[in-house]
Amino acid sequence: MFYGASPILFELAKELRSKPTKAEEHLWNFLAHNPQGIRFKRQHPILFFIADFYCHQARLVVEIDGGYHRLPEQYQYDQSRDHELAELGLKVMRFTNKQALDETEQTYHAIMDEANHRIKSKDIKI
């Protein structure tokens, strides 16, 4: 579930959980209490990274990106990170802060649809 994440990442994740962004906190209110009972974790260490949200059952990572993710060097880093997570069999979904705050229902439904699809898929092995 943590794919060899180092102990220092667990400490950093704990700190990040205590200081969520407005967009993360808003979306978390939907993910944490979803009626389907699909469990998500906030600021979850995976490998060398910390995922904003993670559903182990669906092997699904959800990232909420601020404006700096549009910078070329950050975009390149994100692409590399997503590739490494895909190598572990994880799917990464990225949404902007604006989507999380202003299009919350659509964002939530897209996440839940993907989670349900992956949970039902026979290709996922935990």
DSSP file with accessible surface (Angstrom, degrees, kcal/mol):
  #  RESIDUE AA STRUCTURE BP1 BP2  ACC     N-H-->O    O-->H-N    N-H-->O    O-->H-N    TCO  KAPPA ALPHA  PHI   PSI    X-CA   Y-CA   Z-CA
    1    1 A M              0   0   83      0, 0.0    58,-0.0     0, 0.0   125,-0.0   0.000 360.0 360.0 360.0 -28.2    0.0    0.0    0.0
    2    2 A F    >   -     0   0   69     44,-0.1    45,-2.3     3,-0.1     3,-0.9   0.540 360.0-143.4-106.8 -12.2    3.0    2.3    0.6
    3    3 A Y  T 3  S-     0   0   54      1,-0.3    43,-0.1    43,-0.2    85,-0.0   0.858  72.0 -46.2  52.8  43.5    5.3    0.7   -2.0
    4    4 A G  T 3  S+     0   0   76      1,-0.2    -1,-0.3    41,-0.1    42,-0.1   0.706  83.2 175.3  78.8  21.5    8.4    1.2    0.1
    5    5 A A    <   -     0   0   14     -3,-0.9    -1,-0.2    40,-0.2    43,-0.2  -0.307  32.6-114.2 -60.5 140.9    7.8    4.9    1.2
    6    6 A S    >>  -     0   0   50     41,-0.6     3,-1.2     1,-0.1     4,-1.0  -0.411  19.9-111.9 -78.5 155.3   10.5    6.1    3.6
    7    7 A P  H 3> S+     0   0  106      0, 0.0     4,-1.5     0, 0.0     3,-0.4   0.836 115.3  62.1 -55.4 -33.2    9.7    7.0    7.3
    8    8 A I  H 3> S+     0   0  128      1,-0.2     4,-2.3     2,-0.2     5,-0.2   0.859  98.0  57.2 -64.9 -31.6   10.4   10.6    6.6
    9    9 A L  H <> S+     0   0   22     -3,-1.2     4,-2.9     1,-0.2    -1,-0.2   0.863 101.7  56.1 -66.2 -33.1    7.6   10.7    4.0
   10   10 A F  H  X S+     0   0   70     -4,-1.0     4,-2.0    -3,-0.4    -1,-0.2   0.897 108.5  47.2 -65.7 -38.2    5.1    9.6    6.7
   11   11 A E  H  X S+     0   0  123     -4,-1.5     4,-2.0     2,-0.2    -2,-0.2   0.916 113.4  47.5 -67.4 -43.6    6.1   12.5    8.9
   12   12 A L  H  X S+     0   0   79     -4,-2.3     4,-2.7     2,-0.2    -2,-0.2   0.912 110.7  52.4 -63.8 -41.3    5.8   15.0    6.0
   13   13 A A  H  X S+     0   0    0     -4,-2.9     4,-2.4     1,-0.2    -1,-0.2   0.912 107.3  52.4 -61.2 -41.3    2.4   13.5    5.1
   14   14 A K  H  X S+     0   0  131     -4,-2.0     4,-1.1     1,-0.2    -1,-0.2   0.924 110.5  47.9 -60.8 -42.7    1.2   14.0    8.6
   15   15 A E  H >X S+     0   0  100     -4,-2.0     4,-0.5     1,-0.2     3,-0.5   0.918 110.8  50.8 -64.1 -43.4    2.3   17.6    8.5
   16   16 A L  H >< S+     0   0   60     -4,-2.7     3,-1.1     1,-0.2    -1,-0.2   0.864 104.3  58.3 -64.4 -35.2    0.5   18.1    5.1
   17   17 A R  H 3< S+     0   0   86     -4,-2.4    -1,-0.2     1,-0.3    -2,-0.2   0.817 103.6  53.1 -64.0 -28.5   -2.7   16.6    6.5
   18   18 A S  H << S+     0   0   87     -4,-1.1    -1,-0.3    -3,-0.5    -2,-0.2   0.612 116.1  39.4 -81.8 -10.5   -2.7   19.3    9.2
   19   19 A K  S << S+     0   0  129     -3,-1.1    -1,-0.2    -4,-0.5    -2,-0.1  -0.453  78.2 172.3-134.8  61.1   -2.4   22.0    6.5
   20   20 A P        -     0   0   37      0, 0.0     2,-0.1     0, 0.0    -3,-0.1  -0.329  35.8-110.5 -69.9 154.4   -4.6   21.1    3.5
   21   21 A T     >  -     0   0   63      1,-0.1     4,-2.8     4,-0.0     5,-0.2  -0.380  32.9-107.1 -71.6 164.0   -5.1   23.5    0.7
   22   22 A K  H  > S+     0   0  161      1,-0.2     4,-2.4     2,-0.2     5,-0.2   0.911 121.8  49.3 -59.5 -42.1   -8.7   25.0    0.4
   23   23 A A  H  > S+     0   0    3      2,-0.2     4,-2.5     1,-0.2     5,-0.2   0.910 111.7  48.0 -65.8 -42.7   -9.3   22.8   -2.7
   24   24 A E  H  > S+     0   0   20      2,-0.2     4,-2.6     1,-0.2    -2,-0.2   0.932 112.8  48.3 -63.5 -45.0   -8.0   19.6   -1.0
   25   25 A E  H  X S+     0   0  109     -4,-2.8     4,-1.5     2,-0.2    -2,-0.2   0.915 112.0  49.8 -62.5 -41.8  -10.1   20.3    2.1
   26   26 A H  H  X S+     0   0   64     -4,-2.4     4,-0.7    -5,-0.2     3,-0.4   0.946 114.6  42.5 -63.4 -49.6  -13.2   20.9    0.0
   27   27 A L  H >X S+     0   0    0     -4,-2.5     4,-2.3     1,-0.2     3,-1.1   0.875 107.0  62.7 -66.3 -35.2  -12.9   17.8   -2.1
   28   28 A W  H 3X S+     0   0   53     -4,-2.6     4,-3.1     1,-0.3     5,-0.3   0.871  93.4  63.4 -59.0 -35.5  -12.0   15.7    1.0
   29   29 A N  H 3X S+     0   0   89     -4,-1.5     4,-0.5    -3,-0.4    -1,-0.3   0.842 109.9  40.1 -59.0 -30.5  -15.4   16.5    2.4
   30   30 A F  H << S+     0   0   60     -3,-1.1     3,-0.2    -4,-0.7    -2,-0.2   0.902 118.2  44.9 -81.9 -46.3  -16.9   14.6   -0.5
   31   31 A L  H >< S+     0   0    0     -4,-2.3     3,-1.0     1,-0.2     9,-0.3   0.874 110.0  54.2 -68.8 -36.4  -14.4   11.7   -0.7
   32   32 A A  H 3< S+     0   0   37     -4,-3.1    -1,-0.2     1,-0.3    -3,-0.1   0.792 117.7  34.4 -69.8 -27.7  -14.3   11.0    3.0
   33   33 A H  T 3< S+     0   0  143     -4,-0.5    -1,-0.3    -5,-0.3    -2,-0.2  -0.147  79.0 152.7-121.3  37.9  -18.0   10.6    3.3
   34   34 A N    X   -     0   0   15     -3,-1.0     3,-1.5     4,-0.3    -3,-0.1  -0.465  46.4-134.4 -74.4 140.5  -19.0    9.0    0.1
   35   35 A P  T 3  S+     0   0  122      0, 0.0    -1,-0.1     0, 0.0    -2,-0.0   0.651  99.7  68.2 -69.7 -13.3  -22.2    6.9    0.2
   36   36 A Q  T 3  S-     0   0   93      2,-0.1     3,-0.1     1,-0.0    -2,-0.0   0.561 103.0-127.1 -82.3 -10.4  -20.5    4.1   -1.7
   37   37 A G    <   +     0   0   62     -3,-1.5     2,-0.5     1,-0.3    -1,-0.0   0.667  53.4 153.6  75.6  15.7  -18.1    3.3    1.1
   38   38 A I        -     0   0    9      1,-0.0     2,-0.5    -7,-0.0    -4,-0.3  -0.696  40.4-133.7 -79.6 123.9  -15.0    3.5   -1.1
   39   39 A R        -     0   0  171     -2,-0.5    18,-0.3    -3,-0.1     2,-0.3  -0.672  25.2-177.5 -90.9 127.2  -12.2    4.5    1.2
   40   40 A F        -     0   0   10     -2,-0.5     2,-0.4    -9,-0.3    15,-0.2  -0.884  12.5-149.3-114.5 150.0   -9.7    7.3    0.4
   41   41 A K  E     -A   54   0A  56     13,-2.4    13,-2.1    -2,-0.3     3,-0.3  -0.922  14.9-130.1-115.9 146.9   -6.7    8.4    2.4
   42   42 A R  E    S-A   53   0A  66     -2,-0.4    11,-0.2     1,-0.2    10,-0.1  -0.731  82.1  -0.3 -95.3 145.6   -5.4   12.0    2.4
   43   43 A Q  E    S-     0   0A  10      9,-2.6    -1,-0.2    -2,-0.3     9,-0.2   0.933  85.0-175.9  44.3  65.0   -1.7   12.8    1.9
   44   44 A H  E     -A   51   0A   6      7,-1.9     7,-2.8    -3,-0.3     2,-0.2  -0.825  23.3-126.6-100.8 120.9   -0.7    9.1    1.5
   45   45 A P  E     +A   50   0A   3      0, 0.0     2,-0.3     0, 0.0     5,-0.2  -0.477  32.7 172.2 -67.4 131.8    3.0    8.2    1.1
   46   46 A I  E >   -A   49   0A   0      3,-2.8     3,-3.0    -2,-0.2     2,-0.3  -0.955  59.6 -49.4-141.6 120.8    3.7    6.0   -2.0
   47   47 A L  T 3  S-     0   0   34    -45,-2.3   -41,-0.6    -2,-0.3    38,-0.0  -0.363 124.4 -20.3  56.9-111.1    7.2    5.2   -3.1
   48   48 A F  T 3  S+     0   0  138     -2,-0.3    -1,-0.3   -43,-0.2     2,-0.2   0.201 127.9  72.8-108.0  10.4    9.0    8.6   -3.1
   49   49 A F  E <   -A   46   0A  12     -3,-3.0    -3,-2.8    32,-0.1     2,-0.5  -0.751  69.0-133.2-124.3 168.1    5.9   10.7   -3.3
   50   50 A I  E     -A   45   0A  23     -2,-0.2     2,-0.3    -5,-0.2    -7,-0.1  -0.983  24.5-147.2-124.7 116.6    2.9   11.8   -1.3
   51   51 A A  E     -A   44   0A   1     -7,-2.8    -7,-1.9    -2,-0.5     3,-0.2  -0.619  12.4-137.3 -81.2 139.5   -0.4   11.5   -3.0
   52   52 A D  E    S+     0   0A  14     -2,-0.3    -9,-2.6     1,-0.3     2,-0.3   0.949  91.7   1.9 -58.4 -48.7   -3.1   14.1   -2.3
   53   53 A F  E    S-AB  42  62A   3      9,-1.7     9,-2.6   -11,-0.2     2,-0.4  -0.995  71.6-172.0-139.3 145.8   -5.7   11.3   -2.1
   54   54 A Y  E     -AB  41  61A   1    -13,-2.1   -13,-2.4    -2,-0.3     2,-0.6  -0.994  13.2-165.8-143.5 133.4   -5.3    7.5   -2.5
   55   55 A C  E  >> - B   0  60A   0      5,-2.6     5,-2.2    -2,-0.4     4,-0.8  -0.957   5.3-171.0-115.5 109.0   -7.8    4.7   -2.8
   56   56 A H  T  45S+     0   0   49     -2,-0.6     3,-0.4   -17,-0.3    -1,-0.1   0.891  83.8  59.5 -67.8 -39.7   -6.0    1.4   -2.3
   57   57 A Q  T  45S+     0   0   96    -18,-0.3    -1,-0.2     1,-0.3   -17,-0.1   0.878 119.3  29.5 -57.0 -38.3   -9.0   -0.7   -3.3
   58   58 A A  T  45S-     0   0    0      2,-0.1    -1,-0.3    -3,-0.1    -2,-0.2   0.473 102.7-128.8 -98.3  -5.2   -9.0    0.9   -6.7
   59   59 A R  T  <5 +     0   0   29     -4,-0.8    32,-2.2    -3,-0.4     2,-0.4   0.946  58.5 151.9  51.3  52.5   -5.3    1.6   -6.8
   60   60 A L  E   < -Bc  55  91A   0     -5,-2.2    -5,-2.6    30,-0.2     2,-0.4  -0.962  35.2-163.2-124.2 126.3   -6.2    5.2   -7.7
   61   61 A V  E     -Bc  54  92A   0     30,-3.3    32,-2.8    -2,-0.4     2,-0.5  -0.909   7.0-162.8-106.0 133.9   -4.2    8.4   -6.9
   62   62 A V  E     -Bc  53  93A   0     -9,-2.6    -9,-1.7    -2,-0.4     2,-0.4  -0.981   5.9-168.9-120.0 125.8   -6.0   11.7   -7.1
   63   63 A E  E     - c   0  94A  10     30,-2.9    32,-2.5    -2,-0.5     2,-0.6  -0.938  12.5-155.5-116.3 136.4   -4.0   14.9   -7.4
   64   64 A I  E     - c   0  95A   6     -2,-0.4     2,-0.5    30,-0.2    32,-0.2  -0.960  22.3-156.0-110.1 114.9   -5.3   18.5   -7.0
   65   65 A D  E     - c   0  96A  19     30,-3.3    32,-1.8    -2,-0.6    33,-0.2  -0.812   7.0-154.5-104.0 130.4   -2.9   20.8   -8.8
   66   66 A G    >   -     0   0   16     -2,-0.5     3,-1.7    30,-0.2     4,-0.2  -0.237  46.4 -82.0 -82.9-179.3   -2.4   24.5   -8.2
   67   67 A G  G >  S+     0   0   39      1,-0.3     3,-2.2     2,-0.2     4,-0.2   0.791 121.1  70.0 -59.1 -31.3   -1.2   27.0  -10.9
   68   68 A Y  G >  S+     0   0  135      1,-0.3     3,-1.5     2,-0.2    -1,-0.3   0.725  82.0  74.9 -66.2 -14.2    2.5   26.1  -10.5
   69   69 A H  G <  S+     0   0   19     -3,-1.7    -1,-0.3     1,-0.3    -2,-0.2   0.653  86.5  64.4 -71.1 -10.6    1.8   22.7  -12.1
   70   70 A R  G <  S+     0   0  203     -3,-2.2    -1,-0.3    -4,-0.2    -2,-0.2   0.580  76.2 106.4 -85.1 -13.4    1.6   24.5  -15.4
   71   71 A L  S <> S-     0   0   86     -3,-1.5     4,-3.1    -4,-0.2     5,-0.3  -0.467  81.3-122.4 -64.5 139.1    5.2   25.6  -15.2
   72   72 A P  H  > S+     0   0   98      0, 0.0     4,-2.5     0, 0.0     5,-0.2   0.890 109.5  47.5 -53.9 -44.7    7.2   23.5  -17.7
   73   73 A E  H  > S+     0   0  131      2,-0.2     4,-2.0     1,-0.2     5,-0.1   0.892 115.4  45.3 -68.4 -34.9    9.6   22.0  -15.1
   74   74 A Q  H  > S+     0   0   44     -6,-0.3     4,-2.9     2,-0.2    -1,-0.2   0.908 111.7  52.5 -72.7 -39.8    6.8   21.1  -12.7
   75   75 A Y  H  X S+     0   0  125     -4,-3.1     4,-2.4     2,-0.2    -2,-0.2   0.930 110.3  48.5 -59.3 -44.4    4.7   19.6  -15.6
   76   76 A Q  H  X S+     0   0  130     -4,-2.5     4,-2.2    -5,-0.3    -1,-0.2   0.913 111.5  49.6 -62.6 -43.6    7.7   17.5  -16.6
   77   77 A Y  H  X S+     0   0  115     -4,-2.0     4,-2.8     1,-0.2    -2,-0.2   0.929 110.4  50.5 -60.3 -45.2    8.2   16.3  -13.0
   78   78 A D  H  X S+     0   0    6     -4,-2.9     4,-2.9     1,-0.2    -2,-0.2   0.901 109.2  51.2 -61.4 -40.8    4.5   15.5  -12.7
   79   79 A Q  H  X S+     0   0   81     -4,-2.4     4,-2.0     2,-0.2    -1,-0.2   0.918 111.9  46.7 -62.7 -43.2    4.6   13.4  -15.9
   80   80 A S  H  X S+     0   0   63     -4,-2.2     4,-2.2     2,-0.2    -2,-0.2   0.914 113.2  49.4 -63.5 -44.1    7.7   11.5  -14.6
   81   81 A R  H  X S+     0   0   15     -4,-2.8     4,-2.3     1,-0.2    -2,-0.2   0.932 110.0  50.5 -61.1 -46.8    6.0   10.9  -11.3
   82   82 A D  H  X S+     0   0   28     -4,-2.9     4,-2.5     1,-0.2    -1,-0.2   0.890 109.2  52.6 -60.7 -38.7    2.8    9.7  -12.9
   83   83 A H  H  X S+     0   0  113     -4,-2.0     4,-1.9     2,-0.2    -1,-0.2   0.921 108.6  49.3 -63.6 -44.7    4.8    7.3  -15.1
   84   84 A E  H  X S+     0   0   66     -4,-2.2     4,-0.6     1,-0.2    -2,-0.2   0.902 112.5  47.8 -62.2 -40.0    6.5    5.8  -12.0
   85   85 A L  H ><>S+     0   0    1     -4,-2.3     5,-2.1     1,-0.2     3,-1.0   0.897 108.5  54.5 -69.2 -36.5    3.2    5.4  -10.3
   86   86 A A  H ><5S+     0   0   56     -4,-2.5     3,-2.1     1,-0.3    -1,-0.2   0.865  99.5  61.8 -63.6 -33.9    1.7    3.8  -13.4
   87   87 A E  H 3<5S+     0   0  142     -4,-1.9    -1,-0.3     1,-0.3    -2,-0.2   0.761 101.4  53.3 -62.9 -23.5    4.6    1.3  -13.3
   88   88 A L  T <<5S-     0   0   49     -3,-1.0    -1,-0.3    -4,-0.6    -2,-0.2   0.398 127.1-103.0 -87.7  -0.1    3.2    0.2   -9.9
   89   89 A G  T < 5S+     0   0   36     -3,-2.1     2,-0.3     1,-0.3    -3,-0.2   0.632  78.5 137.1  87.3  14.9   -0.2   -0.4  -11.5
   90   90 A L      < -     0   0    6     -5,-2.1     2,-0.4    -6,-0.1    -1,-0.3  -0.730  46.8-141.3 -96.9 144.5   -1.6    2.8  -10.1
   91   91 A K  E     -c   60   0A  80    -32,-2.2   -30,-3.3    -2,-0.3     2,-0.5  -0.871  13.5-152.2-101.1 136.0   -3.8    5.2  -12.1
   92   92 A V  E     -c   61   0A  28     -2,-0.4     2,-0.5   -32,-0.2   -30,-0.2  -0.943   8.8-169.9-111.7 127.1   -3.3    9.0  -11.5
   93   93 A M  E     -c   62   0A  28    -32,-2.8   -30,-2.9    -2,-0.5     2,-0.4  -0.967   8.9-160.1-112.5 132.0   -6.1   11.4  -12.0
   94   94 A R  E     +c   63   0A  58     -2,-0.5     2,-0.3   -32,-0.2   -30,-0.2  -0.944  12.7 173.9-117.0 136.4   -5.3   15.1  -11.9
   95   95 A F  E     -c   64   0A  20    -32,-2.5   -30,-3.3    -2,-0.4     2,-0.1  -0.955  28.5-117.4-133.7 153.4   -7.7   18.0  -11.3
   96   96 A T  E  >  -c   65   0A  61     -2,-0.3     4,-2.2   -32,-0.2   -30,-0.2  -0.453  29.0-110.9 -84.3 163.3   -7.1   21.7  -10.9
   97   97 A N  H  > S+     0   0   54    -32,-1.8     4,-2.4     1,-0.2     5,-0.3   0.904 120.9  56.1 -56.0 -42.0   -7.8   23.7   -7.8
   98   98 A K  H  >>S+     0   0  121    -33,-0.2     4,-3.5     1,-0.2     5,-0.7   0.911 106.5  48.6 -59.6 -43.5  -10.6   25.4   -9.8
   99   99 A Q  H  >5S+     0   0   60      1,-0.2     4,-1.4     3,-0.2     8,-0.3   0.916 112.4  48.6 -62.8 -43.2  -12.2   22.0  -10.7
  100  100 A A  H  <5S+     0   0    0     -4,-2.2    -2,-0.2     1,-0.2    -1,-0.2   0.868 123.0  32.9 -65.4 -35.3  -12.1   20.9   -7.0
  101  101 A L  H  <5S+     0   0   56     -4,-2.4     3,-0.3    -5,-0.2    -2,-0.2   0.885 132.3  25.1 -88.9 -42.4  -13.6   24.1   -5.8
  102  102 A D  H  <5S+     0   0  110     -4,-3.5    -3,-0.2    -5,-0.3    -2,-0.2   0.648 130.9  35.2-102.1 -20.1  -16.0   25.2   -8.5
  103  103 A E  S  X<S+     0   0   69     -4,-1.4     4,-2.6    -5,-0.7     5,-0.2  -0.284  74.2 142.1-125.8  45.8  -16.8   21.9  -10.3
  104  104 A T  H  >  +     0   0   11     -3,-0.3     4,-3.3     1,-0.2     5,-0.2   0.884  68.1  50.0 -61.2 -45.8  -16.8   19.7   -7.2
  105  105 A E  H  > S+     0   0  115      1,-0.2     4,-2.8     2,-0.2    -1,-0.2   0.931 113.8  45.5 -62.5 -43.9  -19.7   17.5   -8.1
  106  106 A Q  H  > S+     0   0  125      2,-0.2     4,-2.3     1,-0.2    -1,-0.2   0.904 115.4  47.8 -64.8 -42.3  -18.3   16.7  -11.6
  107  107 A T  H  X S+     0   0    4     -4,-2.6     4,-2.3    -8,-0.3    -2,-0.2   0.943 112.9  48.3 -62.4 -48.0  -14.8   16.1  -10.2
  108  108 A Y  H  X S+     0   0   18     -4,-3.3     4,-2.8    -5,-0.2     5,-0.2   0.931 112.3  48.3 -58.1 -47.2  -16.2   13.9   -7.4
  109  109 A H  H  X S+     0   0   87     -4,-2.8     4,-2.8    -5,-0.2    -1,-0.2   0.889 109.6  52.5 -65.3 -37.6  -18.3   11.9   -9.9
  110  110 A A  H  X S+     0   0   37     -4,-2.3     4,-2.1     2,-0.2    -1,-0.2   0.922 112.5  46.1 -62.1 -42.4  -15.3   11.5  -12.3
  111  111 A I  H  X S+     0   0    0     -4,-2.3     4,-2.8     2,-0.2    -2,-0.2   0.944 114.8  45.9 -64.8 -48.3  -13.2   10.1   -9.4
  112  112 A M  H  X S+     0   0    0     -4,-2.8     4,-2.9     1,-0.2     5,-0.2   0.887 111.0  52.7 -66.3 -37.2  -15.9    7.8   -8.1
  113  113 A D  H  X S+     0   0  106     -4,-2.8     4,-2.5    -5,-0.2    -1,-0.2   0.934 112.9  44.6 -61.9 -44.8  -16.7    6.5  -11.7
  114  114 A E  H  X S+     0   0   41     -4,-2.1     4,-2.7    -5,-0.2     5,-0.2   0.917 113.3  50.6 -66.1 -42.1  -13.0    5.7  -12.2
  115  115 A A  H  X S+     0   0    0     -4,-2.8     4,-2.6     2,-0.2     5,-0.2   0.947 112.8  46.0 -60.9 -47.5  -12.7    4.1   -8.7
  116  116 A N  H  X S+     0   0   39     -4,-2.9     4,-2.2     1,-0.2    -1,-0.2   0.914 112.5  50.8 -61.8 -42.7  -15.8    1.9   -9.3
  117  117 A H  H  X S+     0   0  119     -4,-2.5     4,-1.2    -5,-0.2    -1,-0.2   0.932 113.4  44.9 -60.1 -45.6  -14.5    1.0  -12.8
  118  118 A R  H  < S+     0   0   42     -4,-2.7     6,-0.3     2,-0.2    -2,-0.2   0.870 111.1  52.8 -69.9 -35.9  -11.1    0.0  -11.4
  119  119 A I  H  < S+     0   0   50     -4,-2.6    -1,-0.2    -5,-0.2    -2,-0.2   0.911 113.4  44.1 -65.2 -39.5  -12.5   -1.9   -8.5
  120  120 A K  H  < S+     0   0  160     -4,-2.2    -1,-0.2    -5,-0.2    -2,-0.2   0.704  93.9 102.3 -77.5 -19.8  -14.7   -3.9  -10.8
  121  121 A S    ><  -     0   0   34     -4,-1.2     3,-0.7    -5,-0.2    -3,-0.0  -0.386  66.2-146.9 -68.1 139.9  -11.9   -4.5  -13.3
  122  122 A K  T 3  S+     0   0  187      1,-0.2    -1,-0.1    -2,-0.1    -4,-0.1   0.547  90.3  75.0 -82.8  -5.4  -10.3   -7.9  -13.2
  123  123 A D  T 3  S+     0   0  140     -5,-0.1     2,-0.5     2,-0.0    -1,-0.2   0.653  74.7  92.7 -80.8 -15.6   -6.9   -6.3  -14.2
  124  124 A I    <   -     0   0   32     -3,-0.7     2,-0.5    -6,-0.3   -65,-0.0  -0.697  52.6-177.0 -87.4 126.9   -6.3   -4.8  -10.7
  125  125 A K              0   0  155     -2,-0.5    -3,-0.0   -36,-0.1    -2,-0.0  -0.988 360.0 360.0-123.1 126.7   -4.3   -7.0   -8.3
  126  126 A I              0   0  128     -2,-0.5   -69,-0.0   -69,-0.0   -70,-0.0  -0.768 360.0 360.0-101.2 360.0   -3.8   -5.8   -4.8
